[in-house]
Amino acid sequence: MIVHFYVENMNNCSYNICGRMEFLMYINDKVINKMEETLKVAGDGTRLKILFCLLDEFDQNQKENGPHFVEKCVNDIALQVGSSQSLVSHQLKVLKDSGFVKANKVGTKIFYSLKDEHVQQIMKITYEHVLEDNDNE
């Protein structure tokens, strides 16, 4: 299956006959299954709190080396989201295995941060979508 949708200001796009940018997505069962698993991981309340905790420290002003996501240890995340260290540690492993966060070991501590801007965008778009739905009720 090929899905066509139109976007503005995206790289790797072609222009259609109307002059709009066209982006093609090639969808198959493997892609659908991966998307399903990704959305399942993001659909847990504790994991969402953890992602928002890490998103909270995103430094949008850093331009030279691209975006910088501040790292936090399990202790700090657990305090901020109001969950036990063991629960947060388990959920961070799930998020890491699914590509939402990355880990950086410094000495005996492990620090976590968002993996990339895609995670930030997923959180932002989902948040805006939920608010938009609430406005229509």
VENBELPE-V568711 format. One line per field, one symbol per residue. ss: DSSP state (h for helix, s for strand, l for the rest). phi: phi as a letter, one per 40 degrees, with the letter a starting at -180 (. if undefined). Layout:
ss=???
phi=???
This chain:
ss=lssssssllllllsslllllssssssllhhhhhhhhhhhhhhllhhhhhhhhhhhllssllllllllssllsshhhhhhhhlllhhhhhhhhhhhhhlllssssssllssssssllhhhhhhhhhhhhhhhhhhhll
phi=.bbbabbbfbcgbbccccgccbbbbcbbcccdccccccccccccdccccccccccdbcccccbdbgcbbccbcddccdcccgbcccccccccccccccgcbbbbcbgccbbbaccacccdcdccccdcccccccccc
